[in-house]
């Protein structure tokens, strides 16, 4: 097969077709890994240097934060939640206090601006640099925003039982914001939307299927439908064991699902066999122990195994089981990319 | 004779007001607080824990049951003598430094409390020295260390080493848990036990005290 552009490679896989080589990208790549492999490089330079097929802009990374206490690294996010950056290392701040402490707070709540120009500055630069060559992906996370910034997990989950109408109101509020945000992202030139709110834990769904169907999936389906009307694929990420949710994810119309979480014991071969004709399979290279502390040989073996199980006939994007976080060994990540390019060439010859 | 089944069901179903009302009624009927704890609340939390592990209920239902249990325990607290029947021991727990995740830790706390443990929660992002200071200060039976992030796992052996240096290691049993943690990591760092989930954490904590 003739060599495809990085964008074509990703799009072929997303549409469950066979590209020239199994594509790869990551939701997030920690600066330390970038700096170790290409000192001083920007994220975009690194993507080109490593020949990664897509740039991906994480919603929370482009959010607006107001510093409240510099020494303690406490900030207020754009939703009004108070958050803190961890003392050791984590690029996304963690919740201290949600924006809505009670139902009363909702009456006077004002949504942030989904058109905040700063958010789009970097994306527009990426469009200038990569449009038509590499896929430009932006992430959104409506349910995570509700579970985190807006209400906090424990209260939101209890609200689902003690005051479901309140959760419906939060959904309405957020749908309004995300409808406009997604429109703005697509207008800016983004090729793919990736929705990244976790909806499962290691042992299964976060909330019962009846709650998933009432509170989580309707806004997701609305987002997918909008993307499709604009001719844009929409992908779903969620950590955890999602066997019980895969039918809902497919029914919502998502084009791809990431990461078939290896830490939650998800088998990518089984996912490919059961859902590979309905949705693009993404991920599954363990970024917990393997990419952090495994040997290069183990990384190559894991990549080969993933491609063997999920690469047949296309429709697979080889990625980590979450992201390239700060503890990932840079050498192992480089090895992972080398192995994808080596073993992922179609027609596959892995046996 | 006062029947505690209804209290068990109301706690397991997460009916906070009803659990409090039935606890008041049981106390008014002179049912001893320890009996209410052992025969009303513990079966509820054990049922909820096993239903949660089995995937019959999810975190929202577990949290509501926890609230119902807390409402009942608050009413019983004045009557419950610290070292009486039903009392399991003192447990200090926290998420290690650099890690601000607390879902798993909070589920473990709920299950421990429901099983008669007195729990001190040090919260998240807890430096090794903070664990050491607390153990020096209080008399605890078990320390629980939680982590969700791979790169915060090294804080677990670091905490154990600080306890060793302070001469406190042999005075307390240490348990570890969290998504990236497993039995071989627990063995490697010299922890006394690994809890795969909240139910197992409670079983292992009890076993540690019997050792």
Interface residues (C-beta under 8 A of the other chain):
Chain A: X84 X86 X87 X88 X89 X90 X94 X95 X153 X154 X157 X158 X160 X161 X162 X201 X202 X203 X204 X205 X206 X207 X208 X211 X244 X263 X287 X288 X289 X292 X325 X326 X327
Chain B: X14 X53 X55 X57 X58 X59 X60 X61 X63 X64 X67 X97 X98 X99 X100 X101 X103 X106 X124 X125 X127 X149 X150 X151 X152 X155 X179 X180 X197
